Amino acid sequence: QVQLVESGGGLVQTGGSLKLSCAASERTFSDYTMAWFRQGPGKEREFVGASRGSGGGYRVYYADSVKGRFTLSRNNAKNTISLQMNSLKSDDTAIYYCAAGRPILSALSMSTMYTYWGQGTQVNVSS
């Protein structure tokens, strides 16, 4: 069983930066696709980014809304993933969730493809 715990959320001003972290249980961590999702007030849960195994390494995918601003990093040795968020906007305000699963590539951004979820960490971006 994979257990996930997010941290690093908080309040930041528009244009600022924030780094989120997700600590995972050691069990089979490197075998899972790790992803970040978010859910803003009154909105559906949406894909942010994911790290998926590919040819012995990993490839990172991003939603268009965060590409160029967010960076997802994976550290298998420490069983953690991070999300460095820069140039934050009000629209980035949401609860951010860490997720683990084994999605097929074509369904990478679908939340239903992920088996394990953290409890979420709140990110508030002031306008």
VORO-236019 format. One record per residue (C-alpha): residue number from 1; residue in three letters; chain; x, y, z. Coordinates in Angstrom, 3 decimals. Layout:
N
+------+------+--------+----------+----------+----------+
| seke | tike | kolkol |       c1 |       c2 |       c3 |
+------+------+--------+----------+----------+----------+
|  NUM |  Ala |      A |        X |        Y |        Z |
...
+------+------+--------+----------+----------+----------+
END
This chain:
127
+------+------+--------+----------+----------+----------+
| seke | tike | kolkol |       c1 |       c2 |       c3 |
+------+------+--------+----------+----------+----------+
|    1 |  Gln |      A |    0.000 |    0.000 |    0.000 |
|    2 |  Val |      A |    1.271 |    3.456 |   -0.936 |
|    3 |  Gln |      A |    0.748 |    6.239 |    1.589 |
|    4 |  Leu |      A |    1.144 |    9.850 |    0.508 |
|    5 |  Val |      A |    1.488 |   13.007 |    2.592 |
|    6 |  Glu |      A |    1.624 |   16.484 |    1.068 |
|    7 |  Ser |      A |    3.208 |   19.540 |    2.636 |
|    8 |  Gly |      A |    4.320 |   23.047 |    1.749 |
|    9 |  Gly |      A |    1.004 |   24.737 |    1.089 |
|   10 |  Gly |      A |    0.259 |   28.231 |    2.269 |
|   11 |  Leu |      A |   -0.489 |   31.791 |    1.263 |
|   12 |  Val |      A |    1.544 |   33.532 |   -1.408 |
|   13 |  Gln |      A |    1.124 |   36.738 |   -3.385 |
|   14 |  Thr |      A |    0.500 |   36.852 |   -7.110 |
|   15 |  Gly |      A |    3.784 |   36.427 |   -8.931 |
|   16 |  Gly |      A |    5.382 |   34.640 |   -6.019 |
|   17 |  Ser |      A |    6.689 |   31.121 |   -5.630 |
|   18 |  Leu |      A |    5.912 |   28.115 |   -3.511 |
|   19 |  Lys |      A |    7.236 |   24.580 |   -3.329 |
|   20 |  Leu |      A |    5.076 |   21.603 |   -2.479 |
|   21 |  Ser |      A |    6.378 |   18.223 |   -1.406 |
|   22 |  Cys |      A |    4.876 |   14.770 |   -1.254 |
|   23 |  Ala |      A |    6.353 |   12.050 |    0.911 |
|   24 |  Ala |      A |    5.496 |    8.509 |   -0.073 |
|   25 |  Ser |      A |    5.868 |    5.183 |    1.626 |
|   26 |  Glu |      A |    8.938 |    3.328 |    0.437 |
|   27 |  Arg |      A |    7.048 |    0.328 |   -0.888 |
|   28 |  Thr |      A |    7.315 |    0.145 |   -4.703 |
|   29 |  Phe |      A |    7.543 |    3.938 |   -5.012 |
|   30 |  Ser |      A |    9.731 |    3.894 |   -8.115 |
|   31 |  Asp |      A |    7.269 |    1.659 |   -9.970 |
|   32 |  Tyr |      A |    4.424 |    4.168 |   -9.855 |
|   33 |  Thr |      A |    3.520 |    7.132 |  -11.933 |
|   34 |  Met |      A |    3.433 |   10.079 |   -9.534 |
|   35 |  Ala |      A |    1.213 |   13.034 |  -10.228 |
|   36 |  Trp |      A |   -0.097 |   16.302 |   -8.897 |
|   37 |  Phe |      A |   -3.731 |   17.287 |   -9.215 |
|   38 |  Arg |      A |   -5.557 |   20.294 |   -7.879 |
|   39 |  Gln |      A |   -9.102 |   21.326 |   -7.124 |
|   40 |  Gly |      A |  -10.106 |   24.954 |   -6.825 |
|   41 |  Pro |      A |  -13.278 |   26.263 |   -5.157 |
|   42 |  Gly |      A |  -16.322 |   25.074 |   -7.073 |
|   43 |  Lys |      A |  -14.188 |   23.406 |   -9.722 |
|   44 |  Glu |      A |  -13.491 |   19.871 |  -10.846 |
|   45 |  Arg |      A |  -10.252 |   18.183 |   -9.962 |
|   46 |  Glu |      A |   -7.716 |   18.876 |  -12.676 |
|   47 |  Phe |      A |   -4.390 |   17.486 |  -13.741 |
|   48 |  Val |      A |   -1.265 |   19.520 |  -13.007 |
|   49 |  Gly |      A |    1.659 |   17.274 |  -13.866 |
|   50 |  Ala |      A |    2.995 |   13.751 |  -13.658 |
|   51 |  Ser |      A |    6.213 |   11.761 |  -13.701 |
|   52 |  Arg |      A |    5.922 |    8.471 |  -15.562 |
|   53 |  Gly |      A |    8.501 |    5.760 |  -16.042 |
|   54 |  Ser |      A |    9.939 |    5.504 |  -19.527 |
|   55 |  Gly |      A |   12.841 |    3.330 |  -20.674 |
|   56 |  Gly |      A |   14.490 |    3.101 |  -17.271 |
|   57 |  Gly |      A |   14.027 |    6.774 |  -16.568 |
|   58 |  Tyr |      A |   11.116 |    9.139 |  -16.161 |
|   59 |  Arg |      A |    9.307 |   11.601 |  -18.349 |
|   60 |  Val |      A |    7.415 |   14.570 |  -16.965 |
|   61 |  Tyr |      A |    4.155 |   15.870 |  -18.375 |
|   62 |  Tyr |      A |    2.422 |   19.145 |  -17.588 |
|   63 |  Ala |      A |   -0.953 |   20.698 |  -18.091 |
|   64 |  Asp |      A |   -0.845 |   23.627 |  -20.501 |
|   65 |  Ser |      A |   -2.033 |   25.947 |  -17.752 |
|   66 |  Val |      A |    1.138 |   25.430 |  -15.713 |
|   67 |  Lys |      A |    3.746 |   24.647 |  -18.359 |
|   68 |  Gly |      A |    6.704 |   26.982 |  -18.059 |
|   69 |  Arg |      A |    5.774 |   27.988 |  -14.512 |
|   70 |  Phe |      A |    5.697 |   24.723 |  -12.558 |
|   71 |  Thr |      A |    8.393 |   22.086 |  -12.285 |
|   72 |  Leu |      A |    7.764 |   18.567 |  -11.023 |
|   73 |  Ser |      A |   10.777 |   16.763 |   -9.582 |
|   74 |  Arg |      A |   11.130 |   13.185 |   -8.438 |
|   75 |  Asn |      A |   13.582 |   11.812 |   -5.898 |
|   76 |  Asn |      A |   13.309 |    8.039 |   -5.724 |
|   77 |  Ala |      A |   16.089 |    7.777 |   -3.142 |
|   78 |  Lys |      A |   14.038 |    9.823 |   -0.685 |
|   79 |  Asn |      A |   10.647 |    8.612 |   -1.905 |
|   80 |  Thr |      A |    9.469 |   12.142 |   -2.542 |
|   81 |  Ile |      A |    8.158 |   14.293 |   -5.340 |
|   82 |  Ser |      A |    8.069 |   18.055 |   -5.388 |
|   83 |  Leu |      A |    6.220 |   20.732 |   -7.280 |
|   84 |  Gln |      A |    8.057 |   24.022 |   -7.642 |
|   85 |  Met |      A |    5.507 |   26.684 |   -8.505 |
|   86 |  Asn |      A |    6.630 |   30.038 |   -9.870 |
|   87 |  Ser |      A |    4.806 |   33.075 |  -11.218 |
|   88 |  Leu |      A |    1.723 |   32.100 |   -9.291 |
|   89 |  Lys |      A |   -1.676 |   33.429 |  -10.287 |
|   90 |  Ser |      A |   -4.999 |   33.677 |   -8.503 |
|   91 |  Asp |      A |   -6.273 |   30.827 |  -10.664 |
|   92 |  Asp |      A |   -3.674 |   28.572 |   -9.057 |
|   93 |  Thr |      A |   -5.551 |   28.756 |   -5.765 |
|   94 |  Ala |      A |   -6.633 |   25.212 |   -4.961 |
|   95 |  Ile |      A |   -6.098 |   22.191 |   -2.812 |
|   96 |  Tyr |      A |   -3.190 |   20.315 |   -4.313 |
|   97 |  Tyr |      A |   -3.159 |   16.533 |   -4.175 |
|   98 |  Cys |      A |   -0.385 |   14.043 |   -4.683 |
|   99 |  Ala |      A |   -1.387 |   10.832 |   -6.421 |
|  100 |  Ala |      A |    0.146 |    7.511 |   -7.393 |
|  101 |  Gly |      A |   -0.982 |    4.968 |   -9.922 |
|  102 |  Arg |      A |   -0.199 |    3.072 |  -13.072 |
|  103 |  Pro |      A |   -2.084 |    4.903 |  -15.809 |
|  104 |  Ile |      A |   -1.694 |    4.172 |  -19.472 |
|  105 |  Leu |      A |   -0.070 |    7.078 |  -21.258 |
|  106 |  Ser |      A |   -3.213 |    8.145 |  -23.084 |
|  107 |  Ala |      A |   -5.045 |    8.499 |  -19.759 |
|  108 |  Leu |      A |   -2.236 |   10.102 |  -17.782 |
|  109 |  Ser |      A |   -4.265 |   13.173 |  -16.883 |
|  110 |  Met |      A |   -7.341 |   11.298 |  -15.701 |
|  111 |  Ser |      A |   -7.774 |   11.270 |  -11.940 |
|  112 |  Thr |      A |   -9.620 |    7.957 |  -12.085 |
|  113 |  Met |      A |   -6.419 |    6.273 |  -13.235 |
|  114 |  Tyr |      A |   -4.717 |    6.845 |   -9.884 |
|  115 |  Thr |      A |   -5.108 |    4.456 |   -6.992 |
|  116 |  Tyr |      A |   -3.511 |    6.310 |   -4.089 |
|  117 |  Trp |      A |   -4.067 |    9.863 |   -2.933 |
|  118 |  Gly |      A |   -2.775 |   12.180 |   -0.257 |
|  119 |  Gln |      A |   -5.037 |   14.356 |    1.874 |
|  120 |  Gly |      A |   -4.096 |   17.529 |    0.037 |
|  121 |  Thr |      A |   -2.418 |   20.797 |    0.912 |
|  122 |  Gln |      A |   -4.033 |   24.204 |    0.494 |
|  123 |  Val |      A |   -2.455 |   26.823 |   -1.732 |
|  124 |  Asn |      A |   -3.895 |   30.330 |   -1.649 |
|  125 |  Val |      A |   -2.664 |   32.951 |   -4.091 |
|  126 |  Ser |      A |   -3.728 |   36.484 |   -3.232 |
|  127 |  Ser |      A |   -4.729 |   38.813 |   -6.034 |
+------+------+--------+----------+----------+----------+
END
